[in-house]
Amino acid sequence: MLAFGPVPSRRLGRSLGVNNIPPKACTYSCIYCQVGRTRRTQAARREFHAPEAILAAVQEKVMHAERCGEPIDYLTFVADGEPTLDSCLGREIALLKPLGIRIAVITNASLVWREEVQAALMNADWVSLKVDAVRERAWRRINRPHGNLSLPRMLEGMLRFGKRFRGRLVTETMLVEDVNDSSGEIGAVADFLSRLAPDVSYLAIPTRPPAEKWVRPPGEAAINRAFQRMDASLDRVEYLIGYEGNAFACTGNVEDDLLSITAVHPMRKDALADFLKKAGSDWEVVRRLIARSRIVETEFEGRKYYLRKLDPGAGAP
């Protein structure tokens, strides 16, 4: 699915997702990723979909959303992999601009050191850069990057981009217990972010089923310690630890909507129930998708979640 939603976003309000990367083409294989493990990381940019196909898919979703009275605050590039691996990203943003809806890109920042990636992002209205760790050992443990990537080059690229970008720049730091939540790791991240000077720095914890079952969010004391350390160095720090709500939109075929949403956004059982009620459907559609191995049921922190089952060959170039 090239477009999905609108879905509720804790940062962007009502977001219509643009899925410009097939599962699971990514430069990272983050231990906490809600889409699952990256079976083979990649760092070479290429075309995945025709930009015109992305435009057509988004236009169709926007039209359905308007018919259903569903508001859209942002068109958000948030994909099954890393959006900047798409060599057509800049062209796609340019094609979507005339729709008159603000454009956001959520990137892991691993390729932002490349001039062509920076150029592609310049026309976005809002860009989020991932900064989970700035020390080599923690970075490799939490993000599990492609072997050709360089952390110093990536960090220097973020600083250059921050000086050039005229839209709203934010960062996201995902905290994982006993991986990057120590005082030393958080202090190093805070010092780097103070140089980057984003509009907002978000502190996140895993709230959906992670790629590795052993991943756990830090305790309240560690989260508060991280917030206080970052707040001392930055203008604005916010938690990104709450549930975003159940306001998922049904804009067409129920099965297609479920598959497109759960491909990048696992749904809690209560959210799925609300979605089905709103769509005039029932749980039978979920049972049918599970029986056909299109959706899988899993559990995290005592709650049931439903997510799209990835193709076993996903991620291959």
N, C-alpha and C positions, 0 to 999 in steps of 0.2 A: 504494500500500500504506500503510495507516494505522499499522501496527505491523510491526516486523521484528526478527529476532534470536531469541535473545540473541546478541550479538557481544562479542568481547573489547575491553575499554576500558583504556587505560593509567592512567586515573584512577579508574574506577568499578568495576573488576572485570568482572563479567558484566552487561552492560547490554541491556535490551530496549528498542529504540528506538520512540519515539512520533513519527510523521511527520504532524504536524498542519497542515502547509503544503504545497500542491502546488508542483511545480517551475515556475518558480524565482522565487516571490514573495519578494522581499527588499528591504531598505532599502539594502543595499550590493551592489556588484559587485566583490568582493575579487579582486585579481590572482592570488591563490594558491588560490582556492576549488576544492576537489576535485569539486564538483558542476557546475562550468563557469560561464560568464559569466551575469550577470543581464541579460537582454535589455532589460528596462524596470524600473528600480527603482521602488518605491512606498513610501509612508510612512503611508498611511491604514489604520487597523486595520479589520477586518471579519470576519465569520464565513466560514470556508472549508468546514468540515464540522460536522455536527451533533455536539455533545458525546457524545450517546448512541452514535453510530456509532464514535467514538474508543474509548469504553469497551468496546463489544462486540468490536472488533478486538483490543484489548489483552487482554481476558478470554480470547479464543480462543487467542492466542499463549501466554499464561500456562498455560492448560490443556494445550496441546501440549507445552510445555517441561516441565511436571511429569510428564507421561506418559513423556517421553523421559529423565527424570532430569537435565535441564539446569537448573542453578541460576541464579537471577536476583538480582542485588544491587541493581539500580536500574531503575526505569522512567524512561527519559531522553527528554525532549523535545529531539530533535536532528533537524531537519527538512530538507526540500529547499529551505527558505528560512529566514526569520527567525521563530522561534516566537512572539515577542511581537506580530507582526502579527495574530495570531489573537485576535479580541475575546472569544472563548469560552475562552481559556486558563485563567482562574481557575476556571470551572465544570468544565473537564475535569480539572484537578488535584483538585478536590473530589470528583468522581465516582470517581477512581482511588484515593483515599486508603484506602477500606475494603478494598482488596486486600491491605493490610498490607505493601507493598513500598515502600521509600524512593523518593522522586521527585526527579529532577534536571532542571534546565533549562539548556541551553547557549545563551546569547544573545549577540548582538554588542553589546548594551547601547545601541544607538542610540535606543531608545524608552523607556529606563528612567527618563527624566526625567518621564514622564507618570504622574500619580497612579494611574490605573487599571491601568497596567502594574505598578507597584510593588505594588499591592493583590493583583494576580493571582499574583505571585511569592511572596508572604508565606507561603503554605502549602507551598511546596516545601521539601525537606530540604537541597538542595544546589543552588547557583546559580553558574554560571561566566559572568563578564563579559569580553568581549573588549576589550583595551586595547593595540592595535598601535602607536598613536602618539597623542601629546597636543599636537602642533604641527600647525597647519592644513595646511601644504604636504604633509607626510609622510602625514597622515591622508587627505587627498584622493587622494594618489597610490596608497596601498596598499589603501584600502577603497573608494574611488570611491563616496561616499555619494549618496543622493538629494538633490536640490538644496534641499529644504526643511529639511534637518537642520542643526543648529547644534552645533559641537563644544563650545564653552563651556557651553551648556545641557546637553548630554549628560554632560559631566564633572561638573558640579554635581549632576546627577540621580544619578549613581553614588555620589557622596559622601553624599547624603541617604539613598539606599537602603542603603548600607553601615551607617549608624547605626541604621536601623530593623530590618534583617533579622536574625532570630534563628537561622537555619539556618547551614550551612557555606558561606561565601563564598570563591570562588577567582577568580583572573583568569588570562587566557591572553594572551600576547604572541607573535605570530608574527613571526619575523625573516626578512627577505628581503634578500638581498645587494644592497648599494648603494641601498637604498630607506629602510630604517629601522634599520640596524645600526650607525650612526655613534655615537661617544661622546656627542655632543650629544643625539641623539634618545633613546638609551637612558637617559641621565641625566635627561632630562625625564620619561620614563615612570616611572623609579624614584622620583623626587621626588613624582609624583602618587600612585603606589601606596603610598608611605609614609603619605600622608594617608588613603587609603582603608582601609589596614590589613586586607587579606584574610587568611584563614587560610593559604592557599598561593598563591604567584604562580608560574605555569608559564611557562617559556620554550620555545617551540616553533619548529620549522623545517619547511618543506614536506617531507613524506615520501610524498606521493601525487601523481599528475599534476595540475598546477595549471591554472587557467583560461587563463593566458598562458604560452606555451611558453618565454619568455625568463626566467621566474622561476627563481631558484636559491637554495638555502640558503647562508648565509654560511659562510666557512671556520672551521676550529676555533679559530683565534686570536680571531676576532670573536665567536664564540659564548661563549668563555671570558671575554672582556672584558665582555660583556653580563652574564654570570652574576655576575662579581665585583662589578660596579657595583651590580646590584640586591641582591645578598646583603649589601652594606654598608648598605643602607637598610631592608631588610625582614626580618621574623622568619624566614620560610621561603620559599626559592626552590628550585624543582625543574626539571630538564630534562624536556621532553616531546619527545624526539628519537629514541627507539628505536622498533622495530617492536613492535606490540601482540600479535603472535602469530597463529596460525592457527585458534584455537578457535572457529570459527563454528558455530552450531547449525543443524541441519536439523530443523524442527518440523512439516513437512507436505509439500506439493507442492514438488518440487525446483525447478522453474522459478519458481514464485511466490516461494519463499524467495530464490533468486538475484536476481530482479528487485527484491525489496524491500530486500535488503541492498545491492546495488550502486547503488541509487538515491541513497544517501547515504554509502556507504562502499566506494569502489573496492577490489577484492580483488586482491592479488598472485597471480601464476600458481600459486605453490606453495600458497598458502592455498586457492585455488579447487580445486586437485587434492585436497588433504586433505578439503575439504568434500564433494566428489563421492564420494570413497572412503567417507567416514563415512555418506553418504546411500545407499550402495549403487548409485550411478549411475556414469556415465563421461563422457568429454569430448564425446560426441556431443550431449549437451544444450546444451553451450556453443556448438558449431558451429551447432546449429539456431537458437539465439537470435541469434547473429551474422548468420546468413543472413537472418533475419527483421528485422534492424536493431533488435533489442531491446537488445542489448548490443554494445559496441564494445571493441576491443583497442587499447591505447595503451602508450607506454613512457615511463618517467621514471627518471633516474639509473641507466640500464642494466638496469632490470627491467620486465617486462611486467605490465600491470594491465588489469583488466576492469571496466567501469562501465556502468551503464544509460544508454542513449541518451535524451536529453531530447526531449520533444515540441517541434518547431520553434516552436510558438506558446506555449510555456511562459512563465509570468511575466505574461501579460496579465491584467488584472483582469476 
